[in-house]
Amino acid sequence: MTRKDVGLVAIGRNEGERLRLCLTVARAQAAHLVYVDSGSSDGSPALARSLGAEVIELSADRPFTAARGRNAGQRRLRERLPSLPFVQFVDGDCELIDGWIDLAARRLLERTELAAVCGRVRERFPERSIYQRLCDVEWDTPVGDAASCGGNAMMRLEALGAVGGFREDLIAGEEPELCLRLRRRGFAIERLAADMVWHDAAILHFSQWWKRAVRAGHAYAEGAHLHGDGPERHFVRECRRAWLWGAVVPGLAVGGALPTLGASLSLLGGYPVSALRVYRDMRRRGRSADDALAAGVLLTVGKFAELGGILRFHGRRLGQRERTLIEYKR
């Protein structure tokens, strides 16, 4: 196996200097580099061409999605190199860590049932905000066989073709949805005990964190709508949790205040209990008391944002309105 056996697809939208770093590093690690741009207005396509990438600019005739970008990139690789076995996907706000490409490709060669392998995502600037430190915690998922991977992963092109690639109309949650279909076809997903990419979430304000949680809620709702009836109960638990803490508990607490002479308001005590659970989990994972406390509060409050995303999805679905990206970066 050589690096000529791995094609690299980078996707982006107005990533600026983050994209420059992404493509500069990617060019040194893969022989075939395709960049797919989703309507950037910051000169990203020209930048990518100057760095030696083949550039695909998606048309604006239908909504931009990460899934659409990744499909366009891997299709282009397959057209140019029909026998290419593997593709490494990388987001434009990420930088591949040296050694990952070789490690991931070797693992795919060793386990032929694997459709995808991923590694540890490291937040590059966790010191800039509590939100970025929480992203760094979020990326720290268990090693071994997994239900899904994120957008940064190396995949077997044959497996992607077997399931028709990513579902392009999903504005979020497209990776777990793809992995669900891959597992149903008998493929496996594995997270390796190795660093894969540096990531720059660029979340410095609460409003950005809130939008990101709304986006997650939208993904949960759409995923459950598509596959919630299956044996995997895809995203059903996440939707129920958002409904419970975002609507049921406050509704019962406030709505029952008069008939119960205020006793129902005790239900609101569930919020600090939920935050305390998060706090304890974060402390067990070695996080500082301040970060653990902030995580407890933010992840509990975030259930209201997730419910907003769920309602947004169903509102647009019932109204048959077009779904558009929920962007949280500035």
Number of C-alpha atoms within 10 A of each C-alpha: 9 11 14 13 16 27 25 25 32 28 28 24 22 20 21 17 12 17 24 19 15 24 30 16 16 27 16 10 22 20 14 22 25 27 28 28 26 22 18 15 11 12 13 26 24 11 17 24 14 11 15 15 23 17 21 18 15 18 11 9 6 12 18 22 23 27 23 23 24 26 19 23 26 25 16 16 23 18 10 11 13 11 12 18 19 28 27 28 22 26 25 28 25 27 26 25 18 15 12 20 22 15 15 26 24 13 15 20 14 10 11 11 15 21 23 29 27 28 27 21 25 23 22 18 15 20 10 12 14 20 23 22 21 20 18 20 18 12 15 13 13 13 14 14 13 17 16 21 20 17 19 25 22 27 23 22 24 16 20 21 13 11 15 13 22 23 18 18 17 23 21 22 23 23 19 20 23 19 25 19 18 24 16 11 12 11 16 21 22 24 21 20 12 16 16 26 25 18 25 19 19 19 21 15 14 13 12 17 19 20 20 21 24 27 27 24 30 28 26 27 27 26 22 20 15 12 17 17 11 9 7 12 12 22 22 17 13 19 22 15 15 23 19 16 22 20 15 13 19 17 16 14 20 16 14 15 15 12 9 11 9 13 13 19 19 11 14 15 11 13 17 13 13 15 21 18 13 21 23 15 15 20 15 11 12 9 18 13 13 12 17 25 18 18 24 24 18 20 16 22 17 23 25 21 24 30 29 22 26 23 17 17 23 15 12 12 13 8 9 9 10 10 17 13 13 15 11 18 16 10
